[in-house]
């Protein structure tokens, strides 16, 4: 063995480098990251015994994070969200749109603004029932997806059956 297997002694790079130098690992079998590490070595070697830098981590908050957190605390989200579907907005996105529109129109007290936005969201939901019915929407999408898969499978099967019905004796007799 080229070096110790103990993780506290050396780095993964030094161990792989030792294996390559000792011909225990062929150069073409080296990991993908090896050449990148050689070309761009880190400023400080990532060793087990190196002390972590004492830097203060910056807190990153957006202006709407407090409002969003308050909304999620009051109204639990039980809807399933399809991240690939960019057409349909979540209940939170609808709420934040209403909230920002109200804030742009007249900057009220934050608490009053929040309550007004919640009330407007409730009225919008009662007027347009398809906004907050994710289970039904998801069920319809699932039905169409399953139906499309089934129809595609039937087409493939028909094509496969058509190919299977070829009479080989007829082909060679002609």
N, C-alpha and C positions, 0 to 999 in steps of 0.2 A: 504494500500500500504506500502511496506517495506521502501522505500526511495523516494526522490524527483525524478521526471521525467526530471528535468532540466539537460541538458547535461553538464552544467558548474559545477554541483555539483557531485563529485564522478566520477568514471570511469564505463564503462560497466561491468567490472568484479565485482566491489563493488555492483552495482545494482543487478546483477544476484545472487551474494552471499547473499545479503539481502533477495531476493525473496526465495532462497532455505532455509535460516535460519527461515524465517517467515512462512514456509510451503505454500507459495503462488505458488511455483513451485516445483514439485516433483523432486527428485534427478535423476530419469530416464529420465525426460524431459529436463534436462540441455543441453546447447549447446555442440557441439562436442569439441570446443576449450577450454571449462572450465577445464577439467582434465589436459590438456597440460599446461595451464596457471598456475594451482596449482603446477604441477610438476616442471616447469621451469619458475618461475616468472622473469619479466624483471628487470634489474639492477635499472632502474629509472622508477617509476610508470608513465604510460602515462596519464597525467592529462591535462586538458584544460588550466590551469593557469601556467603550467611549461614553462619556457623560452626555446626557441630552442637553441641548442648548436651553438656557433659561430666558426665553423670549415670551413676551405677553401675546396671547392670541387675541386678535381683533374680533370684536363681535360684529357680525354682519346682519343687519336687519333692514328690511324694506319698510316703507311707510305703511303699507297695508298689512304687515305681519301681525300687528297688535289687533287690528280689526278682524282679520281672518281667524286668529286664535280665539278671540272672544266669540265669534260666530260658531266655530267648531265646538267650543265648550258648551254653548247653549243648545245647539242643534247637532246631534250625532249624525254622522254620514253613514247611511246603510246602503248607499247605491254602489253598484259595480261600475267601475270606470274603465272604458276601453281606451287605452292611450293612443291607439292607431286612428281612432275616430276624432277628427279635428272639427267636424261639423257640429257635433252636439256639445253644448256647454254644460258644465256641472252646476249644481245648485249654488255652490260657493262662487263660481264665476259670475252667475247671474246676480247674486247678492252684491258682489264687489262692483259690478257695473252700475247697479242702482245706487250704491253708496257713493261712488265717484261722481255720478251725474248730479246727485243731490248736493254733494260738497262743492261742485263747480257752480251750481246755481245760486246757492246761498250758504255760506259757511256758518252753520249753527254750532251749538255746543255738541261735542263729540257724542255724548250720550243720547241726546235728542236725535242727532243725525242717524245713529245706529238703530234706534227704535223705529224711526220713520222708514228706514231702508228695509227692516225686517217686516214691517206691516205691508209695504209695497210689494215685497217678494211674495208674501202670503196671498195678496190679491191677484198678482200675476199668475201664481200657481193655480188659483181657483178659476181664473179666466181661461188659462191655457193648460189643460190637464196633461198634455204631452211633455211639458217642461220637466215635471218631476215624476215621471213614471219610468225609471230606468229599468225596472224588471221587465215590463212589457216591451220596451224598446229592445232590450237585450234578447228577449225571447223571440221577437220578430226577426232580428238579425240572425239569431241562431237557426231559426226555421229556414230562412232563405239560404243560409250557408249550407245547412244539411241537405236541403232540397237540391241545391246546385251540385253538391258533391255526389248525391245519389244519381242525378240526371247524367252527370259526367261519367259516372261508373257504368250506367246503363249503356251509354254510347260506346264506351270502351269494350264492353262485353259484346255488344252487337257486332262491332268491328272484328273482335276476336273470333266470334262464332262464324262470321262470314269467311274468315280466313281458314277456319277449321274445316269447313264444308267443301273444300277444294278436293276433287277426286283425282288422285295422283295417277291412277290407271288411265283415266281419260286423257291426261296431259301427255303421257308417253305413247298412247295409241294413235294419236293424230299425226 
